Amino acid sequence: MLYKAEDIIKLLRLEPHPFESGYYRRTYESNNRIVESTQVGSSRRLCTSIFYLLTKDYPVNILHRNKSDIIHYFHLGGAIRYTTVTEQGVLRQQLLGANLDQGYQLQMVVPGGVWKAAELCEGDYGLISEVVTPGFEYADNEIASKAHIQSFNSEVRAVLEPLVR
């Protein structure tokens, strides 16, 4: 069955993402917690997971970074290009999608502290899941500004500028 973006939003009960664009729903929060000193308290969930959807109306997940490692899993729809850049300015682009014979991947890891953005490359939507470990906390999520990317060389900045609000 070929789904439309509206069908997926309704069937998976997705909501607009409050900061990054696209649609999402948290699907899992571990009951297990780990102890650490953070801005949000003395413990955090061991793991969290979400569905995340980019659509033609919201095709870009803006440049941001998280404290935790995130594993991204491709599910349905068109390919999504991830752009990542380390603090040292190492830029990488990778495609998540079903066309494995074209070098697309079904999953990828973005280490904590690495800037990332995603763009819908084809089709009406792209659906992924993300597993965050230790679990996601909004206090650990940083949205990039133009000032954040000024320290990178001009070639890296040229790739990142369209991905920053």
N, C-alpha and C positions, 0 to 999 in steps of 0.2 A: 504494500500500500504506500502510495506517495503522499506524504503529509505536507500541509502548508504550514507556514510559520505560526499562523493564528491557531491552528490545531494543536501544535506542540505547546504553545503558551497555555492554552486551555487545559489540555490533557495532563500536563506536568505541573499545573498551577504555578506558573512562573510569574514573577513581578518585575517591574523595571528596577534595574540596579540603581541604588541611590547615588553612586559616585562615578562609576566606571563606564556607564552606558550598557546597552544590551539588557537581557532579562536573566533572572536567576531564581533559585530556591535552594535553601539549605536543606539537605536531605539526611544528614547524619551529624550527630554530635556524640563523641565518645563519652561514656560515663566515667572512664578512667581519666585521672588528672595527673599532671606532673607539677612539681614544685619548682618555681623559679622566681627571681625578682623581675617583675615587669611593671609597666605603667598601669596595667589593669588589675594588679593584685599579686598575691603570692602563689597562685596556682593557675593553670590553664588546662583546657581539654587536651588530651593526647592527640586527637585527630578530629577533623571536621571534613565534610564533603558537600559540594553543591552541584546542581545542574547549572550550566551557563549557555545562553543562546545569543548569537549575533544574527541580525536580520538585515535586509536591504535598508530598512528605516534606521537601524542602529548598527552600522557595519564595522565600527571601530571601538575596541576596548582600549581606552586611553592609557598612556604610559604611566605606570605605577610600580611600586615595589612593596614587598611584604617581608616581614622578619623571618617567616617560616619557609621551608621548602614546600613547593607545590608540584604535584604530579597531575598532568593534564591528559585526559582520555577522550579521543574522538568517538562520536556515536553516529551522527546522521548529517546529511546535507552536504553543502559545498565545503571546499577546503578553507582552512583558516591559516593565515600566515602569522607566525609569532616572530616578533623582533625583540631581542634581548640585548642588553648592554651592561657590562660590569662597571664598577667604579673606575677601573683602569681604562675604560673606553673600548673594550673588546666587544665588537658588534657581531651578532649572529642572527640569521633568519632561518626559520624552519617551518615546513608546511605540515599541518595535521590534516589528514583526510584519508579517504578510502582508496585512492589510486596508488597502491603500494608499488606498482611497476614504474611509476613516475617519480619515485623517491619520497613520496609522502609517508608520514609516520602515523601510527595509531595512538602513540603516547609520547610524552616528553616530560622532562623534569626541569623546573626553574628553581635553582637554589635560592634560599633566603638572601635578601640584600641585593639581588640582581633586578635591574629595571626591566619591565616587560610591557608589551602592548600586543594586541591581536587585531587582525583585519580579515573580514570576510572577503575571500578572493573570487568566489564563484557561487552561483546559485542564489536562492532566496534566503537561505539561512544556513548556519552551521551550529550543531549542538555538541557540546562537550560536557564532561564532568571534571571537577577538580577535587583532589584530596590534599588537604593541608595538614602538615605535621611539623611541630606541634600545632594544635588547632588554631584556626583563624580568629583574630581579634581585630576589630576596627581600629583600635589604637596603634596597631602594628602596620597599618596600611597607609602608604604615603603616595599621594598623587603628584606627578611631576608638573613643574611649572617651567616656563622658558628659562628662568634662572638656574634650575637644576641641570639643564643640558649645556650651559655656556662653557663649562670646563672641558667638554669634549672637543675633538678636532672638527674642522669644518665639514668633512665628509660624513662623520657620524651625526653631527647636528642636522645636516641636510636630510638624513633618513628619519631622524627623530622628530623634527619640527612638526610634520603633519599629524603626529601622534600625541601631541601635547595640546591641551585646551588653552 
